[in-house]
Amino acid sequence: MNGDPLAFHPHPAAWAAVAVLAAAVVWADRHFAPGPDRRLPRRRRWALAGAVAALVAATSRPLADLAAHWLLSALLVQRLLLTLAAAPLLLLALTPEALAGLTAPRPVDAVFERATKPLVAVVVFTVVAVGTLVPHAVNAQAASAGWRGGADVLLLVAGLVLWGPVLRHIPGASRPGPVGVAVYLFVQSVLPVWPAVLYVFAAHPYYAAYAHRGLGLTPLADQRLAGVVSKVGTLPVLWSVAWVALNRAYQADRTGRDPDLLQWLDVQRRLQRAERRQHRVRRRPLAVPKPGAWTHAP
């Protein structure tokens, strides 16, 4: 591809999408606030600011342009920002009341309940992370802004799924214990990033979209750098969170307190689910035997 990889290209659609998403988070926190004080807590404001910064960095120049046409390593950095920075910070920016309200509708809660199960989350995140890196998918993203935007949204949603079983303030999520969280994060740090091993030890470039020299890097050197970036960017984040979960459980055990106290919003969501299941059972028609279905012993 000809041109300057660092030339300015505006991204108004991406900026508008980020602004709408940030406004939606603020609206949800205020709309579902339990009391008259609807100001966003300071830690939620910082989390939202961090999420917006990560989203703008991932979808604006120079990173977005380098990821689209020039460097596979830039594409990997962009993906890390979406899944390991923007996604968890967006969840942290939402209060438990807002998360409970947004996931309250029955169809949403049905998907939410399954998506936060650790095994399901591992499968979903692995499929999205690996599937969006196959050569046809990467070449399609390089050729079309629409495909790039769709891939960014898909990765952000996959990042939300990744962090669903980990963050403790999400009402109704399937939360494993501290050891379960550590095992879950270890698996998530291995399965979805296995293509990084192929990048590092590859003998030739895999992607036609990055078959040209970008910022002085040959395609093969760029691909190997992408593999290193994927591993170096993923392992410290996920393993650090796993260590924090285990350390918090250890400190709670020493002091004799419960690190995972059940909150009322969790109880309320479980009662709602139980009521829905009972309602489905009551509505299920009884099996009436057809005439002649009974047999009589001679």
Secondary structure as UniProt FT lines:
FT   TURN            5..6
FT   HELIX           12..31
FT   HELIX           42..59
FT   TURN            61..62
FT   HELIX           63..69
FT   HELIX           72..80
FT   HELIX           81..86
FT   HELIX           87..93
FT   HELIX           96..102
FT   HELIX           106..115
FT   HELIX           118..131
FT   TURN            132..133
FT   HELIX           135..143
FT   HELIX           145..163
FT   TURN            164..166
FT   TURN            168..169
FT   TURN            171..172
FT   HELIX           178..188
FT   TURN            189..190
FT   TURN            192..194
FT   HELIX           195..201
FT   HELIX           208..210
FT   TURN            215..216
FT   HELIX           219..255
FT   HELIX           264..283
FT   TURN            291..292
//
